[in-house]
Structure formats: structure tokens, C-alpha cells
Amino acid sequence: MLRQNIVFVDNRVGSLNRVTSILIENEINIYGFACFDAPEFAVFRMICDDADKADSVLSENGYMCRITPVIAVNMADTPGSLDSLLAVLRESNVNLNYIYTSYHRTSMIPVVILFSEDLSVTESILKNNGFKILYGLEELKS
């Protein structure tokens, strides 16, 4: 499974830019991200090229952050692809905590990044239903 950085960011002007500036200063690239806000803070989830380094430099700069595993799935860029994936999970009684997208840097194929309460079961269900799971950043770069 891929590893995702989660950073809690103040919900103020420029806060997200401070996070991305720290990452770029440390030569860390973001391959996919999603940001969800709450009244006082935002949850910034991202797939970076070095999850451990990102966690370290952000922690050193006072951010509350953590690393969690996520599932990354290749998606066809056709109508109904997401619906098919979601239908398989619904039929298998899998609840998604969240989902966001990225893409392969070379081929531009969409990638869905998701998290559920039982990642190994979710991964098995998707694999058994013909979905291609990505296991490393090298696959995302291709």
C-alpha cells in the first residue's frame, strides 16, 4: 500500500502555502492531495515522494502530522469507472472513510486513493474484482 501524509493545518490565509513551501524547500514532491476543512483547521492529505522526510520536516516546523497507509487503484478514464469501483465496494459492504484522485505522471491514467476501516479486506475485494492496485510510488510515476 502507499503511504500518505496527513497534516493538520490552521484554517487561515496562507496556512496551506506554508506547508507546501516547507515541502519544496526540502525537495519533497506531492503526487496527489486532498484538503478538507473544518471550522478551525484543515486536514491536508497527500501522497509525497518521501513520506518519512515530509513527516519529519513538517513535525520540526510545528505541524501535527502522521503517516497512514492508503490504497491506490488504477481507474479507466471512461464514464462509469468510478461508479463500478463504488458499486463493488457497496456490494461487499465496505464503507469508505474518504477518497480522492491523482494520476500517473507519464500515462495520465487516473488513480483513486482511498481509505477504509479494513484496508486489507478492501484491497482483496478490489483485486478479486479486477482492479489494479498500486503498491509503490514508482508505479504512480509511470
C-alpha positions as CSV (number, residue, x, y, z in Angstrom):
1,M,0.0,0.0,0.0
2,L,1.1,3.6,-0.5
3,R,1.8,5.8,2.5
4,Q,0.0,9.1,2.9
5,N,1.0,12.1,4.9
6,I,-1.8,13.8,6.9
7,V,-1.1,17.3,8.2
8,F,-3.4,19.4,10.3
9,V,-3.3,23.0,9.1
10,D,-4.8,26.1,10.6
11,N,-7.8,27.4,8.7
12,R,-6.2,30.8,7.9
13,V,-5.0,32.6,4.9
14,G,-1.6,31.2,3.7
15,S,-1.5,28.2,6.0
16,L,-1.6,25.7,3.3
17,N,1.0,27.6,1.3
18,R,3.3,27.4,4.3
19,V,3.1,23.6,4.3
20,T,3.8,23.4,0.6
21,S,6.7,25.9,0.9
22,I,8.3,23.7,3.6
23,L,8.0,20.7,1.4
24,I,9.5,22.4,-1.7
25,E,12.4,23.8,0.4
26,N,13.1,20.2,1.4
27,E,12.7,18.9,-2.2
28,I,9.6,16.9,-1.5
29,N,7.2,16.3,-4.3
30,I,3.4,15.8,-3.9
31,Y,1.9,13.3,-6.3
32,G,-1.7,13.6,-5.1
33,F,-3.6,15.5,-2.4
34,A,-6.9,16.4,-0.9
35,C,-7.8,19.1,1.6
36,F,-10.9,19.0,3.8
37,D,-11.7,21.9,6.0
38,A,-13.3,22.2,9.4
39,P,-14.1,25.5,11.2
40,E,-10.7,25.8,12.8
41,F,-8.4,23.6,10.8
42,A,-8.0,21.7,7.6
43,V,-6.9,18.1,7.1
44,F,-4.4,18.1,4.2
45,R,-3.8,14.5,2.9
46,M,-1.1,13.9,0.4
47,I,1.0,11.3,-1.3
48,C,4.6,12.5,-1.3
49,D,7.7,11.1,-2.9
50,D,9.2,10.7,0.6
51,A,6.6,10.3,3.3
52,D,9.1,9.9,6.2
53,K,11.0,13.1,5.2
54,A,7.8,15.0,4.8
55,D,6.6,13.9,8.2
56,S,9.9,14.8,9.8
57,V,10.3,18.3,8.3
58,L,6.7,19.2,9.0
59,S,6.9,18.0,12.6
60,E,10.1,20.0,13.0
61,N,8.1,23.1,11.9
62,G,5.4,22.6,14.5
63,Y,2.8,20.7,12.5
64,M,0.7,17.9,13.9
65,C,1.0,15.2,11.3
66,R,1.1,11.4,10.7
67,I,1.6,8.8,8.1
68,T,-1.1,6.3,7.2
69,P,-1.5,3.6,4.6
70,V,-3.9,4.1,1.7
71,I,-5.0,2.0,-1.3
72,A,-4.3,3.4,-4.7
73,V,-6.3,2.0,-7.6
74,N,-5.9,2.5,-11.4
75,M,-9.0,3.8,-13.0
76,A,-10.0,3.8,-16.6
77,D,-10.7,7.3,-17.8
78,T,-14.2,6.5,-19.0
79,P,-17.7,7.2,-17.8
80,G,-18.8,4.8,-15.2
81,S,-15.3,3.7,-13.9
82,L,-15.7,5.3,-10.5
83,D,-19.3,4.0,-10.3
84,S,-18.1,0.5,-10.9
85,L,-15.5,0.7,-8.2
86,L,-18.0,2.1,-5.7
87,A,-20.6,-0.5,-6.7
88,V,-18.1,-3.3,-5.9
89,L,-17.4,-1.8,-2.5
90,R,-21.1,-1.2,-1.7
91,E,-21.9,-4.8,-2.7
92,S,-19.1,-6.0,-0.4
93,N,-20.4,-3.8,2.4
94,V,-17.2,-1.7,2.5
95,N,-17.6,1.8,3.8
96,L,-15.0,4.3,2.6
97,N,-13.8,6.9,5.1
98,Y,-12.5,9.1,2.2
99,I,-11.5,9.0,-1.4
100,Y,-9.5,11.4,-3.7
101,T,-7.7,11.3,-7.0
102,S,-4.3,11.6,-8.6
103,Y,-2.9,10.4,-11.9
104,H,0.1,8.6,-13.4
105,R,2.7,11.2,-14.4
106,T,3.6,9.6,-17.7
107,S,0.4,8.0,-19.0
108,M,-2.0,10.4,-17.3
109,I,-4.2,7.4,-16.2
110,P,-6.4,8.4,-13.2
111,V,-5.6,6.9,-9.8
112,V,-8.1,6.7,-7.0
113,I,-6.7,6.9,-3.5
114,L,-9.0,5.6,-0.8
115,F,-9.1,4.7,2.9
116,S,-11.5,2.3,4.7
117,E,-11.7,0.8,8.1
118,D,-10.1,-2.5,6.9
119,L,-7.6,-1.8,4.2
120,S,-6.5,-5.4,3.6
121,V,-10.1,-6.6,3.1
122,T,-10.8,-3.6,0.8
123,E,-7.6,-4.3,-1.2
124,S,-8.5,-8.0,-1.5
125,I,-12.1,-7.2,-2.7
126,L,-10.8,-4.8,-5.3
127,K,-8.1,-7.2,-6.6
128,N,-10.6,-10.0,-6.8
129,N,-12.9,-7.8,-8.9
130,G,-10.2,-7.0,-11.4
131,F,-9.0,-3.6,-10.2
132,K,-5.2,-2.9,-10.3
133,I,-3.8,-1.9,-7.0
134,L,-0.6,0.3,-6.9
135,Y,2.0,-0.7,-4.3
136,G,4.7,1.9,-4.8
137,L,5.5,5.4,-6.0
138,E,7.3,4.0,-9.0
139,E,4.0,2.7,-10.3
140,L,2.4,6.2,-9.8
141,K,5.3,7.9,-11.6
142,S,4.9,5.7,-14.7
